Structure formats: C-alpha cells, structure tokens
Amino acid sequence: MTRDEFLALDAAEAAEKLNALLADGKDKAGAMAEFGIAQADLMKAQIFFVKDKFIARAWGGYTSTKRTGNEAGDTGIGVGNSDPSKGYQGV
C-alpha cells in the first residue's frame, strides 16, 4: 500500500493496519516506515500512539462544536447571565 492510499483510509482503519504491523513484531517507527508516513501525517489523520498501540481520534469529543448539554450555566444565547448580542457590555 502506498503512502497516499494509506492516508486515504479512515483513521480507525489506518490505526488497525498499523496495529497489525505492531502485532507482527515491528516497532512504531518500523510500522510507520512500512507505509512511508511521518509523525506529522499521523497527527493530521488524528491517529495517536498511546501505550504501545495506535488509536484513532482518541479525543474526538473535543473536536466538535455542537452543544452537548453538559455546559455548566450555559443558556441558548450565552454563558451564565451573559448576552452575546450586547457584545462586551453583555458580560
């Protein structure tokens, strides 16, 4: 598989392929070299090396801007008593 083909994979599938190489006895550098990728490529693909294995989107929840309902004191228009429509004066 070429570097471009590897980078076209979704993050979870790419992490599985890298972990398969680790299971075959390669180290992190060897697994990455197999596909011709660098650490920067992994970061762009949101693949992380944690506790001797590759994990896809380990912190995926933090990449969303959608409200979850867990925001303490938030309302539909702002945080706490703030009113963003009033700009700086609304704080």
C-alpha positions, 0 to 999 in steps of 0.5 A: 500500500502506498503512502497516499492510499494509506492516508486515504483510509479512515483513521480507525482503519489506518490505526488497525493496519498499523496495529497489525504491523505492531502485532507482527513484531515491528516497532512504531517507527518500523510500522510507520516506515512500512507505509512511508508516513511521518509523525506529522501525517499521523497527527493530521489523520488524528491517529495517536500512539498511546501505550504501545498501540495506535488509536484513532481520534482518541479525543474526538469529543473535543473536536466538535462544536455542537452543544452537548448539554453538559455546559455548566450555566450555559443558556441558548444565547450565552454563558451564565447571565451573559448576552452575546448580542450586547457584545462586551457590555453583555458580560 
